[in-house]
Structure formats: C-alpha cells, structure tokens
C-alpha cells in the first residue's frame, strides 16, 4: 500500500529541491518558472524500524514497507484551475493525494530572487492558501452552474438530491469566501460524500514545509515552534527543513548521511520528519501482515475496523472476511515468536468490528 503526497508551492520556493530530498531524486531544480509542465513523480520507502525487529523474529524472505508516493507540481494551483489541458489533468492528479505538502521559502539567496522581492513566510502561506481556495471555488462554481441547469429539467424524484447537493456546495462556497478552508469545518455526515467525491484541496490535510537555509539551522527549532503557534489546527501542521542540505544528504550512503547529519545536530532525516508529521496529520497508524513468507507494513487511519483493514489488502478479503488472528508488536517482541505468543494466549482471534491498533501483526482468514 502507498500513501500519496502532492508537493505545491510558489515559484522559487524550492519545491523540487524538497521533492529530491524526500525521494532521493535528481530532478532539475531550475528552469520551470511556474509554467505548466509535466510533474515530477517519485517514491520513497516509509521508515519503519519495527520491520527490522520483525525480521529477526519471523525470518521472512522479504520485508515490504509502506511506500510514499510524491508528485511535484511545477505550476501554481491557480494556473491549474484555469487550464483545461495539461493543467486540468495535473489538478485531477493533485486532487487524489492524501496530504498536501506546501513548500514556503524562508532561505535567502541572491542568485534566486524571490518573485515578490522579499522573504515573507506569512505572506507566502496566505498566498498559497488563496490559490487552494481559488481552485476549490472554481470547481464549486462550475458544479453549481450545472446543478441549476439540471434542476430545470429534473424529475420529482431527482430534485431532492440535486437540491441537497446545491445547498451543501453553497455552504462550502460561503466558508471559502470567508477564508475558511474546508478542513476547518465540522461537516455533517450527509455532506461528507460531497467532499470525498470532489476531492477539494482545502479539505485535505496540509503540511507546511518551511524551506530554510543552512545558516538558519541553529534557529530552525525556534522558528518551527513560532510558526506552529500561528498555523496549527485541524489538518494543519508546520515543520522546517533545509531543502538543499536534505537533498545532498539523500544522495549519500546511509552511514555517510547519518554522520553528516549528526555533525549538523540533526536527529532525523527530512523524510522521517515529513512522514511522522503526515501520519499525525492524517491519523495514520501501521499494522503488519505475515503471508507468503513476507512481512508487509500497511498504513490505515486510526479507528479502522479489521474487516476494512482486510479490504485495504484486497477487496476479496473484505467480502469473505472470517476473522483476524492478531498479536501486538510489543507482545510478540516479549515472547520472541508466534508460537510462544500463542502458548501464552496473546495471539487473539478478532471479528469484523475489532479496531486495529498501531503495531498489530495480523493474519486475515477469509473465504471467497
């Protein structure tokens, strides 16, 4: 299973540098200038130290971590919303991601002048938010126009559904016009499907990555804390990363990267920090499966039932679900083997409504 991220930002904010840092990619970091071009696509393995421990206990032939998939959009979101060609295609790709990574520039570099002439993190965050709002409003307005047309010729049985959708979209539109992103709203369960169907960008969790320079590393923690006090809430979080340094570290062997990272006083890689923040934003947890001589990690939302977790692996497993054999990661580590966990009664049989816990090792039994 993969989790999907869309990287956006204003021109010359270092979007592609951050993309390279997270994916160990080598995409060209100059020359796009905000025009609509094909995106950069990359994949990274989600760091999961528990897989190494499970390897020592279960001795599988293969370990399979969760994949993080990244799409780096070169153009502004506002430009995508106005374009009917490649821009529309890119906007559609962006709308399917799980989390938006919004890159905001804090570094100074005279050779790469800021398009607005100065560095201002708060201004750029506001500008990015406005681009997302513009995109969602454009989608809503087009749909509301189509609804008006549909209502004129609607049959009596169709009118209620169309009117309900119209009212919900008008409420969303009012919120956006008052600078309230949809992620901040308490959305009625009836309205949730409209957010899901349209994949509005302001409804998605947003991780603001403040791209700092090496000369700002000493103050990075304080800057992050300061910005977090201003930009925190439902589905919103801020972290600081030195994109250029992280990009260089991503190209090194792991041992060399760790040594250099330590010399800068950095405890985690940019990928680790980004993934952790993204998991927190989206309330994601990890469970593991053991089958076909492999141990595989899966990412699901906190509160997911066993039958829905099975469906993440394959729809047949959800349809034919019988039960789940579960043991917690901590219990398995203490026992040292599945056999010992079974002897101690720690290998449990759970039904459809069991809520999967972070670190559960599960074998799903099903019949199709």
For each residue, the residues with C-beta under 8 A, 3 or more apart:
1: 66 67 298 299 312 313
2: 43 66 67 68 69
3: 46 66 67 68 69 98 99 278 282 284 299
4: 68 69 70 71 96 97 98 99
5: 22 68 69 70 71 97 98 99 100 101 278
6: 70 71 73 93 94 97 99 100 101
7: 15 18 19 70 71 72 73 101 103
8: 15 73 76 77 94 100 101 102 103 128 131
9: 13 14 15 18 102 103 104 105 128
10: 13 76 104 105 115 124 127 128
11: 33 34 76 115
12: 105 112 113 114 115
13: 9 10 103 104 105 124 211
14: 9 17 18 29 103 105 107 211 243 244
15: 7 8 9 18 19 72 73 74 103
16: 19 20 27 28 29 32 40 72 74
17: 14 20 21 29 211 243 244 247
18: 7 9 14 15 21 22 101 103 209 211 241 243 246 247 270
19: 7 15 16 22 23 25 27 40 42 70 72
20: 16 17 23 24 25 26 27 29 247 250
21: 17 18 241 243 246 247 249 250 270 271
22: 5 18 19 42 44 68 70 246 250 270 271 274
23: 19 20 42 43 44 70 250
24: 20 44 250 251
25: 19 20 40 42 250
26: 20 251
27: 16 19 20 40 42 72
28: 16 31 32
29: 14 16 17 20 247
30:
31: 28
32: 16 28 35 37 74 75
33: 11
34: 11 74 75 76 79
35: 32 74 75
36: 74 75 79 80 83 85 86 87 90
37: 32 74 75 86
38: 86
39: 71 72 73 74 90 93
40: 16 19 25 27 70 71 72 74
41: 69 70 71 72
42: 19 22 23 25 27 69 70 72
43: 2 23 67 68 69 70
44: 22 23 24 67 68 70 271
45: 65 66 67 68
46: 3 65 66 67 68 275 297 299
47: 65 269 271 272 275
48: 51 65 66 286 297
49: 52 53
50: 53 54 286 288 297 329 359
51: 48 54 55 63 65 288 295 297
52: 49 55 56 63
53: 49 50 56 57 329 333
54: 50 51 57 58 60 63 288 295 329 332 361
55: 51 52 58 59 60 63 295
56: 52 53 59
57: 53 54 332 333 336 337
58: 54 55 290 295 338
59: 55 56
60: 54 55 63 290 293 294 295
61: 293 294
62: 293 294 295
63: 51 52 54 55 60 294 295 296
64: 294 295 296 297
65: 45 46 47 48 51 297
66: 1 2 3 45 46 48 286 297 298 299
67: 1 2 3 43 44 45 46
68: 2 3 4 5 22 43 44 45 46 271 275
69: 2 3 4 5 41 42 43
70: 4 5 6 7 19 22 23 40 41 42 43 44 101
71: 4 5 6 7 39 40 41 93 94 97
72: 7 15 16 19 27 39 40 41 42
73: 6 7 8 15 39 77 80 90 94
74: 15 16 32 34 35 36 37 39 40
75: 32 34 35 36 37 79 80 87 90
76: 8 10 11 34 79 80 131
77: 8 73 80 81 91 94 128 131 132 134 135 201
78: 81 82 130 131 134 135
79: 34 36 75 76 82 83 87
80: 36 73 75 76 77 83 87 88 90 91 94 135
81: 77 78 87 91 134 135 138 139
82: 78 79 87 138
83: 36 79 80 86 87 88 91
84: 87 88
85: 36 88 89
86: 36 37 38 83 89 90
87: 36 75 79 80 81 82 83 84 90 91
88: 80 83 84 85 91 92
89: 85 86 92 93
90: 36 39 73 75 80 86 87 93 94
91: 77 80 81 83 87 88 94 95 135
92: 88 89 95 96
93: 6 39 71 89 90 96 97
94: 6 8 71 73 77 80 90 91 97 100 201
95: 91 92 198 199 200 201
96: 4 92 93 199
97: 4 5 6 71 93 94 100 204
98: 3 4 5 204 205 278 282
99: 3 4 5 6 204 205 206 207 278 281 282
100: 5 6 8 94 97 132 201 204 205 206 207
101: 5 6 7 8 18 70 207 209 274 278
102: 8 9 125 128 206 207 208 209
103: 7 8 9 13 14 15 18 209 211 243
104: 9 10 13 121 124 125 128 208 209 210 211
105: 9 10 12 13 14 114 119 121 124 211
106: 119 121 210 211 212 213 216 223 240
107: 14 119 211 212 213 216 242 243 244
108: 119 213
109: 112 213
110: 113
111:
112: 12 109
113: 12 110 117
114: 12 105 117 118 119
115: 10 11 12
116: 120 123 124
117: 113 114
118: 114
119: 105 106 107 108 114
120: 116 123 124
121: 104 105 106 124 125 210 227
122: 125 126 230
123: 116 120 126 127
124: 10 13 104 105 116 120 121 127 128
125: 102 104 121 122 128 129 208 231
126: 122 123 129 130
127: 10 123 124 130 131
128: 8 9 10 77 102 104 124 125 131 132
129: 125 126 132 133 179 181 202
130: 78 126 127 133 134
131: 8 76 77 78 127 128 134 135
132: 77 100 128 129 135 136 181 201 202
133: 129 130 136 137 176 179 181 202
134: 77 78 81 130 131 137 138
135: 77 78 80 81 91 131 132 138 139 201
136: 132 133 139 140 172 176 182 200 201 202 203
137: 133 134 140 141 173 176 177
138: 81 82 134 135 141 142
139: 81 135 136 142 143 198 200
140: 136 137 143 144 169 172 173 176 198
141: 137 138 144 145 173
142: 138 139 145 146
143: 139 140 146 147 169 198
144: 140 141 147 148 166 169 170 173
145: 141 142 148 149
146: 142 143 149 150
147: 143 144 150 151 162 165 166 169
148: 144 145 151 152 166
149: 145 146 152 153
150: 146 147 153 154 158 162
151: 147 148 154 159 162 163 166
152: 148 149
153: 149 150
154: 150 151 158 159 162
155: 158 159
156: 159
157: 160
158: 150 154 155 161 162
159: 151 154 155 156 162 163
160: 157 163 164
161: 158 164 165
162: 147 150 151 154 158 159 165 166
163: 151 159 160 166 167
164: 160 161 167 168 190
165: 147 161 162 168 169 194
166: 144 147 148 151 162 163 169 170
167: 163 164 170 171
168: 164 165 171 172 190 191 194
169: 140 143 144 147 165 166 172 173 194
170: 144 166 167 173 174
171: 167 168 174 175 191
172: 136 140 168 169 175 176 182 185 194 195 200
173: 137 140 141 144 169 170 176 177
174: 170 171 177 178
175: 171 172 178 180 181 182 184 185
176: 133 136 137 140 172 173 179 180 181 182 202
177: 137 173 174
178: 174 175
179: 129 133 176
180: 175 176 184 185
181: 129 132 133 175 176 184 202 203 206
182: 136 172 175 176 185 187 195 200 202 203
183: 202 203 204 205 206 234 235 236
184: 175 180 181 233 234 235
185: 172 175 180 182
186:
187: 182 191 192 195
188: 191 192
189: 192
190: 164 168 193
191: 168 171 187 188 194 195
192: 187 188 189 195 196
193: 190 196 197
194: 165 168 169 172 191 197 198
195: 172 182 187 191 192 198 199 200 203
196: 192 193 199
197: 193 194
198: 95 139 140 143 194 195
199: 95 96 195 196 203 204
200: 95 136 139 172 182 195 203 204
201: 77 94 95 100 132 135 136 204
202: 129 132 133 136 176 181 182 183
203: 136 181 182 183 195 199 200
204: 97 98 99 100 183 199 200 201 235
205: 98 99 100 183 235 236 278 281 282
206: 99 100 102 181 183 235 236 237 281
207: 99 100 101 102 237 238 239 274 277 278 281
208: 102 104 125 227 231 236 237 238 239
209: 18 101 102 103 104 239 240 241 243 274
210: 104 106 121 223 224 227 238 239 240 241
211: 13 14 17 18 103 104 105 106 107 241 242 243
212: 106 107 216 217 220 223 240 241 242 243
213: 106 107 108 109 216 242 244
214: 217 242 244 245
215:
216: 106 107 212 213 219 220 223 240 242
217: 212 214 220 242 245 264 265 266
218:
219: 216 222 223
220: 212 216 217 223 224 240 242
221: 224 225 240
222: 219 225 226
223: 106 210 212 216 219 220 226 227 240
224: 210 220 221 227 228 238 239 240
225: 221 222 228 229
226: 222 223 229 230
227: 121 208 210 223 224 230 231 238 240
228: 224 225 231 232 237 238
229: 225 226 232
230: 122 226 227
231: 125 208 227 228 236 237 238
232: 228 229 236 237 238
233: 184 236
234: 183 184
235: 183 184 204 205 206 281 282
236: 183 205 206 208 231 232 233 281
237: 206 207 208 228 231 232 277 280 281
238: 207 208 210 224 227 228 231 232
239: 207 208 209 210 224 273 274 277
240: 106 209 210 212 216 220 221 223 224 227
241: 18 21 209 210 211 212 246 270 273 274
242: 107 211 212 213 214 216 217 220 245 246 270
243: 14 17 18 21 103 107 209 211 212 246 247 270
244: 14 17 107 213 214 247 248
245: 214 217 242 248 249 264
246: 18 21 22 241 242 243 249 250 269 270
247: 17 18 20 21 29 243 244 250 251
248: 244 245 251 252
249: 21 245 246 252 257 260 261 269 270
250: 20 21 22 23 24 25 246 247 257 269 270 271
251: 24 26 247 248
252: 248 249 256 257 260
253: 256 257
254: 257 258
255: 258 259
256: 252 253 259 260
257: 249 250 252 253 254 260 261 269
258: 254 255 261 262
259: 255 256 262 263
260: 249 252 256 257 263 264
261: 249 257 258 264 266 267 269
262: 258 259 265 266
263: 259 260
264: 217 245 260 261
265: 217 262
266: 217 261 262 269
267: 261
268: 272 273 276
269: 47 246 249 250 257 261 266 272 273
270: 18 21 22 241 242 243 246 249 250 273 274
271: 21 22 44 47 68 250 274 275
272: 47 268 269 275 276
273: 239 241 268 269 270 276 277
274: 22 101 207 209 239 241 270 271 277 278
275: 46 47 68 271 272 278 279
276: 268 272 273 279 280
277: 207 237 239 273 274 280 281
278: 3 5 98 99 101 205 207 274 275 281 282 284
279: 275 276 282 283 284 285 299
280: 237 276 277 283
281: 99 205 206 207 235 236 237 277 278
282: 3 98 99 205 235 278 279 301
283: 279 280 301 302 303
284: 3 278 279 299 300 301 302
285: 279 299 300 301 302 356 357 358 359
286: 48 50 66 297 298 299 358 359
287: 297 298 300 309 356 357 358 359 360 361 362
288: 50 51 54 295 296 297 298 329 359 360 361 362
289: 295 296 298 313 361 362 363 364
290: 58 60 294 295 338 361 363
291: 294 296 363
292:
293: 60 61 62
294: 60 61 62 63 64 290 291
295: 51 54 55 58 60 62 63 64 288 289 290
296: 63 64 288 289 291
297: 46 48 50 51 64 65 66 286 287 288
298: 1 66 286 287 288 289 309 312 313
299: 1 3 46 66 279 284 285 286
300: 284 285 287 304 308 309 312 356
301: 282 283 284 285 304
302: 283 284 285 358
303: 283 355
304: 300 301 308 309 312 355 356
305: 308 309 352 353 354 355 356
306: 309 310 321 324 326 350 351 352 353 354 355 356 362 364
307: 310 311 318 321 352 353
308: 300 304 305 311 312 318
309: 287 298 300 304 305 306 312 313 324 356 362 364
310: 306 307 313 314 317 318 321 324 364 366
311: 307 308 314 315 317 318
312: 1 298 300 304 308 309
313: 1 289 298 309 310 317 364
314: 310 311 317 318
315: 311 318 319
316: 319 320 366 368
317: 310 311 313 314 320 321 364 366
318: 307 308 310 311 314 315 321
319: 315 316 366 368
320: 316 317 366 367 368
321: 306 307 310 317 318 324 352 364 365 366
322: 365 366 367
323: 349 350 351 365
324: 306 309 310 321 349 350 351 354 362 363 364 365
325: 347 348 349 350 362 363 364 365
326: 306 347 348 349 350 354 356 360 361 362
327: 331 332 338 341 346 347 348 360 361
328: 331 332 346 357 359 360 361
329: 50 53 54 288 332 333 359 360 361
330: 333 334 359
331: 327 328 334 335 341 346
332: 54 57 327 328 329 335 336 337 338 341 346 361
333: 53 57 329 330 336
334: 330 331
335: 331 332 338 340 341 344 346
336: 57 332 333 340
337: 57 332 340 341
338: 58 290 327 332 335 341 342 347
339: 342 343
340: 335 336 337 343 344
341: 327 331 332 335 337 338 344 346 347
342: 338 339 345 346 347
343: 339 340
344: 335 340 341
345: 342
346: 327 328 331 332 335 341 342
347: 325 326 327 338 341 342
348: 325 326 327
349: 323 324 325 326
350: 306 323 324 325 326 354
351: 306 323 324 354
352: 305 306 307 321
353: 305 306 307
354: 305 306 324 326 350 351
355: 303 304 305 306
356: 285 287 300 304 305 306 309 326 360 362
357: 285 287 328 360
358: 285 286 287 302
359: 50 285 286 287 288 328 329 330
360: 287 288 326 327 328 329 356 357
361: 54 287 288 289 290 326 327 328 329 332
362: 287 288 289 306 309 324 325 326 356
363: 289 290 291 324 325
364: 289 306 309 310 313 317 321 324 325
365: 321 322 323 324 325
366: 310 316 317 319 320 321 322
367: 320 322
368: 316 319 320
